[in-house]
Amino acid sequence: MHYGLHIGEAIEGALGSVNKIDATYLSPNVNLASRLEAACHQFHVDFLMSGVLVNYFSEGIRKLCRQVRHHPLPAPSQQPAWRAR
């Protein structure tokens, strides 16, 4: 199992029919987390975190992270550095 971790606002809503309703989340932030998750295979890691999220960490926790790639992704006003543990 792989994880893409990012932080930001999202809209949650119910989608479905009378018989079955599922929750869905809409946001460029959700899309970015999904793309980070997909990129885990490329880097052979269990999870990737955006630079935006890593900036919230204390200095001690940041030292436990390593930058694996800086790659601008098409997300509004965000060009995260991909980081992995």
N, C-alpha and C positions, 0 to 999 in steps of 0.2 A: 504494500500500500504506500502511496506517495501523497505528499501534502504540499500545497502552495499557500504561503502565509503572507497576508497583506492587511492593511488597516485602512478603513475609510467608510463613508456612508453608503447605505444601500436601502432599497425599498423592498419590503417583504409583502407578498400577497398570496392569496389563495387562487389556485388555478385548477380547473377540472370540471366535473359534472356533478349532478345530484347524487350519484352513487359513489363517487370517489373524488376527493379534493386533496391536492398536494400543495405544499408551500413552494414558492419560487422566490428567487432574489434577483433583483435587477439593479445593475450599477456597473460603471466602468471598473470599479474596484473589485467586484466579484469576477468580472472577466479577467482582470489581471491575475488574481489568485488562481483562477483556472489555468491560465497560460503558464504560470510558474509551476503548477502541479505537472502539467504536460512536459515541461522542460526538465523535470527530475530525471527522466529516462536518459536524456542527452548527457547529463552530468554524472549519472550513476550515483545519485544521492537519494535519501529518503524524503527530504524536504528542502524547499528553497524559500527564502524570505526576501521580501522587497527591502530596498534601502530605506524606504519611508518607514517601515515597521522597525527596522534595526535602529533607526535614529531615536526611537522611544526607549531603547534599552539603556541601562547604566553602562558606564565605561567598562566595568568588570565583565559584564555579559557580552558586550561588543568584542572584547578580546577573545572570547570563545568562538566567535564567528570568523569566517574567512570569505573574502570576496572571490567568487568564482568567475564572474564576468560582469562587465558593465555593458548593457545593451539597451538603448532606448526602445521602449515599446510604445505603440500608438495609444496612449491613454492621456486624457486631458490633464495638462500641466504636471504630469508625473513622468519621469524617466528614471526608474529605479535601478539600483545596482542589485544584481542577483547575488545572494549570499547563502551559504550553506554552513552547516555545523561541521 
